[in-house]
Amino acid sequence: MTKADAHVVGAGVVGLTTAICLSEAGLTTRIISARPPSATTSFAAGALWGLPRCGPPDRTRAWGKVGLEMLSALAATPASGVRQVRGREVSADPASPAEWADLVPDLRLCQACELPAGFSCGWTYTAPAVAMPVYLEYLLARFRAAGGSVSYGPVSSLTSADGPLDAPVVVNCTGVGARDLVPDPEVTPVRGQVVVVRNPGIEEFLIDHTMHGTHYVYVFPHGDVVLLGGTAEEGDWDVTARPDTASRIIADCSAHFPSLRGAQVVAHRVGLRPVRPAVRHEAEPLGGGRVLWHNYGHGGAGVSLSWGCAREITEAVLAKRG
């Protein structure tokens, strides 16, 4: 097996994107992951561009801007699973767009006639929506086309040069797994459950910001299917879909879109968002010229931040190589 210049640990959206950037920059890169992309949290993501549950604000804004540009460009490639979708964020309580929302060029506040009954405010815009099963396959194929290779198996240490991670550059993209592997107790799982149904004709996304404890309400159309959410259950490691939660999700989303009532259920998905006070994105020298890059803790914004974070690491690695 050809010796790698870089090993990327993790095959979710952050790991795949990082591996692509390194490979397309000319580095022999190998992904090593305990799970294939279809078994990662990324597979369950709703994946509308945005920067929820992540920080710090200045760095995530810069990374998110890169992500918005890259995903918008990929919307012209049908095989990527990325589409530009217009929609609304609404709330029954007083609310305003997040500070980073001004990055989308067509953002505007909703008029009263554009709001659902009982809602006091909202805003509308267009953003990339990503069908994750398709997108992950696209990323994996793009990585392999750039000469990258993938192996699946457990990783017990990120720092040992005697194991499978013997490359000069190692990038830790293990998401919530970093809590035990690093270890990093600042990483907290935030459980998200969604329901995927056949699309009855919905073309616009909707996010309801009215707070209901751990209950979220959002509707993201992805062509022939619609992803309905969701939950935000902090500290919950259970990745089994709960029938009562699924019923609640369908009922809440159907209140906004009655055509969802009786829609055929295609899949139930559960993922664990890797929430951290701030994304860990830094280099850790390992000795002997080796370096471990940490790239995890992206919260609910892994898809949106992945390209910006990957590009920054790649530029740093190339600069060190001279």
C-alpha positions in Angstrom: 0.0 0.0 0.0 1.3 3.4 -1.0 2.4 5.4 2.1 0.1 8.4 2.6 1.0 12.0 3.1 -2.2 12.5 5.1 -4.6 10.3 7.0 -8.1 11.7 7.7 -10.0 10.0 10.5 -13.7 10.0 10.0 -15.9 9.6 6.9 -18.7 12.0 7.6 -19.1 15.2 5.7 -16.3 17.0 7.5 -13.9 14.1 7.0 -14.8 13.6 3.3 -14.5 17.2 2.5 -11.1 17.6 4.2 -9.8 14.5 2.4 -11.0 15.9 -0.9 -9.2 19.2 -0.4 -6.0 17.5 0.6 -6.1 15.0 -2.3 -7.0 17.7 -4.9 -4.1 19.7 -3.7 -1.8 16.8 -4.6 -1.3 14.9 -1.3 -1.7 11.2 -1.2 -4.6 10.9 1.3 -6.3 8.0 3.0 -9.5 8.1 5.0 -9.7 5.7 8.0 -13.1 5.5 9.6 -14.9 3.2 12.0 -18.1 3.7 9.9 -18.9 4.3 6.2 -20.5 7.6 5.3 -24.0 6.1 5.3 -23.6 5.2 9.0 -22.4 8.7 10.2 -24.4 11.5 11.7 -24.0 13.4 8.4 -26.4 10.9 6.7 -29.2 12.0 9.0 -28.6 15.8 8.6 -31.4 18.1 7.2 -28.6 20.0 5.6 -29.9 23.4 4.7 -27.0 25.9 4.7 -26.9 27.7 8.0 -24.7 28.0 11.1 -26.8 26.7 14.0 -25.3 25.5 17.3 -21.7 26.4 16.5 -19.0 28.9 17.3 -16.9 31.0 17.7 -19.0 33.5 15.6 -16.1 35.2 13.8 -14.4 32.0 12.6 -17.7 30.2 11.8 -18.9 33.1 9.8 -15.8 33.0 7.6 -15.9 29.3 7.2 -19.7 29.4 6.5 -19.2 32.0 3.8 -16.8 29.6 2.0 -19.4 26.8 2.4 -22.2 28.9 1.0 -20.1 29.7 -2.1 -19.0 26.1 -2.6 -22.5 24.6 -2.1 -24.1 27.3 -4.3 -21.6 26.3 -7.1 -22.3 22.6 -6.6 -26.0 23.3 -7.1 -25.2 23.4 -10.8 -24.0 19.7 -10.6 -27.1 17.4 -10.3 -25.0 14.5 -9.1 -24.0 16.4 -6.0 -27.5 16.4 -4.5 -27.3 20.1 -3.9 -30.2 22.4 -4.9 -31.0 26.1 -4.3 -34.3 26.2 -2.4 -36.3 29.3 -1.2 -38.2 29.2 2.0 -39.1 30.9 5.3 -38.1 30.9 8.9 -41.0 31.9 11.1 -41.8 32.4 14.8 -44.8 32.9 17.0 -42.6 34.7 19.4 -40.5 37.9 18.7 -37.4 36.8 16.8 -34.9 38.1 14.2 -32.5 36.6 11.7 -29.2 35.3 13.0 -26.2 37.6 12.5 -24.8 35.3 9.8 -28.1 35.3 7.8 -26.9 38.5 5.9 -24.5 36.2 4.0 -27.5 35.1 1.8 -28.0 37.8 -0.8 -31.8 37.8 -1.0 -32.8 37.8 2.7 -35.8 39.9 3.6 -38.3 40.1 6.3 -41.7 38.6 5.6 -44.8 40.7 5.3 -47.7 39.8 7.5 -49.6 38.2 4.6 -46.7 35.8 4.1 -46.8 34.4 7.7 -48.8 31.4 8.8 -51.8 32.1 11.1 -50.6 32.7 14.6 -47.1 33.7 13.7 -45.7 37.2 14.4 -42.5 37.4 12.4 -40.4 35.7 9.8 -37.9 36.1 7.0 -37.4 34.5 3.6 -34.3 33.7 1.6 -32.7 31.2 -0.8 -30.1 28.7 0.4 -28.5 25.5 -0.7 -30.3 22.4 0.5 -28.3 19.2 0.5 -29.8 15.7 0.1 -27.2 14.0 2.3 -27.3 10.4 1.0 -26.6 11.7 -2.5 -24.1 14.3 -1.4 -22.0 11.8 0.6 -21.8 9.4 -2.3 -20.8 12.4 -4.5 -18.0 13.4 -2.1 -16.8 9.8 -1.7 -16.6 9.4 -5.5 -14.9 12.7 -5.9 -12.3 11.8 -3.3 -11.6 8.5 -5.0 -11.3 10.2 -8.4 -8.6 12.4 -6.9 -6.6 9.3 -6.0 -7.8 8.9 -2.4 -8.4 5.6 -0.7 -10.6 4.5 2.2 -10.4 1.8 4.9 -12.9 1.0 7.6 -12.0 -0.1 11.1 -11.7 1.1 14.6 -9.1 3.8 15.6 -7.9 3.5 19.2 -5.3 6.3 19.1 -4.8 9.5 17.1 -1.2 10.1 18.2 0.6 6.8 17.8 3.0 6.5 14.8 3.1 2.7 15.2 -0.5 2.1 14.2 -2.5 2.8 11.0 -2.1 6.6 11.4 1.6 6.8 10.5 1.3 9.6 8.0 3.1 13.0 8.6 -0.3 14.7 8.7 -3.3 13.3 10.6 -6.7 15.1 10.6 -9.2 14.3 13.3 -12.7 14.6 11.9 -14.4 12.2 14.3 -17.3 14.4 15.3 -19.0 13.3 18.5 -16.5 10.4 18.7 -13.9 12.9 19.7 -15.4 13.0 23.1 -13.9 9.6 23.9 -11.1 9.3 21.3 -9.2 12.6 22.1 -10.7 12.6 24.8 -12.6 15.9 24.9 -15.4 16.2 27.5 -16.4 19.5 25.9 -18.0 17.6 23.0 -21.7 16.9 23.7 -24.1 14.8 21.6 -27.3 16.6 20.7 -29.7 13.9 19.3 -31.6 14.7 16.1 -34.4 12.5 14.8 -36.0 13.1 11.4 -38.6 11.5 9.2 -38.2 11.3 5.4 -41.5 11.1 3.4 -42.5 11.2 -0.3 -42.8 14.8 -1.4 -46.5 15.7 -2.0 -45.5 18.8 -4.0 -43.7 21.0 -1.4 -41.1 23.2 -3.0 -40.2 25.7 -0.2 -38.4 25.0 3.1 -39.8 26.1 6.4 -38.2 26.4 9.9 -40.4 27.2 12.8 -38.4 29.0 15.6 -41.2 28.9 18.2 -39.5 27.0 21.0 -41.0 23.7 22.2 -38.3 22.4 24.6 -36.3 19.7 22.8 -38.8 19.8 19.8 -37.8 21.4 16.6 -40.1 21.9 13.6 -38.6 22.1 10.1 -39.5 21.0 6.6 -36.7 20.6 3.9 -37.7 19.5 0.4 -35.2 17.4 -1.5 -36.8 16.7 -4.8 -38.9 13.5 -4.6 -38.7 13.4 -0.8 -39.1 15.8 2.1 -37.1 15.7 5.3 -39.2 16.5 8.4 -37.7 17.4 11.8 -36.9 17.2 14.4 -35.3 17.1 17.9 -32.4 18.6 19.8 -31.9 16.3 22.8 -28.7 17.2 24.6 -26.7 14.4 26.1 -28.8 11.7 24.5 -26.7 9.0 22.8 -29.7 6.9 21.6 -29.5 6.4 17.8 -32.7 4.3 17.6 -35.7 6.1 16.0 -38.6 6.5 18.5 -42.1 5.9 17.1 -43.7 8.5 19.3 -41.2 11.2 18.3 -41.7 10.4 14.6 -45.5 10.8 15.1 -45.0 14.1 16.8 -42.7 15.3 14.0 -45.2 14.4 11.3 -48.0 16.1 13.1 -46.1 19.3 13.7 -44.9 19.5 10.1 -48.4 18.7 8.8 -49.7 21.7 10.7 -47.7 23.9 8.3 -48.2 21.7 5.2 -51.5 19.7 5.4 -50.5 17.8 2.3 -48.0 15.9 4.4 -50.8 14.1 6.3 -50.7 10.5 5.0 -47.5 11.0 3.0 -45.6 7.7 2.6 -42.8 7.4 5.1 -39.5 6.5 3.3 -37.1 6.4 6.3 -36.5 7.3 9.9 -33.0 8.7 10.7 -31.2 9.7 13.9 -27.9 11.5 14.2 -25.8 12.9 17.0 -24.8 16.5 16.4 -21.2 17.1 17.8 -21.9 20.3 19.8 -19.0 22.1 21.5 -18.6 25.6 22.8 -16.3 26.3 19.8 -15.2 24.2 16.8 -11.8 22.7 17.6 -9.8 23.6 14.5 -6.1 23.6 15.4 -2.8 21.8 15.0 -1.2 19.6 17.6 2.5 18.8 17.1 3.2 15.0 17.6 7.0 15.1 17.4 9.2 13.8 14.6 7.7 16.4 12.2 4.2 14.8 12.4 1.2 17.0 13.1 -2.3 16.2 14.3 -5.0 18.6 13.0 -8.3 18.6 15.0 -11.3 19.4 13.0 -14.5 18.6 15.0 -17.2 20.1 17.1 -19.2 21.7 14.2 -22.5 21.3 16.0 -25.5 21.5 13.6 -23.4 23.1 10.9 -21.0 20.4 9.6 -22.2 20.7 6.0 -22.0 24.4 6.1 -18.6 24.7 7.7 -16.9 21.7 6.1 -15.4 23.4 3.0 -14.1 26.5 4.9 -12.4 24.3 7.6 -11.0 21.9 5.0 -9.6 24.7 2.9 -7.9 26.3 5.9 -6.2 23.1 6.9 -5.1 22.3 3.4 -3.5 25.8 3.0 -1.6 25.3 6.3 -0.4 21.9 5.4 0.8 23.0 2.0 2.5 26.1 3.5 4.5 23.8 5.9 5.5 21.5 3.1 6.9 24.5 1.3 
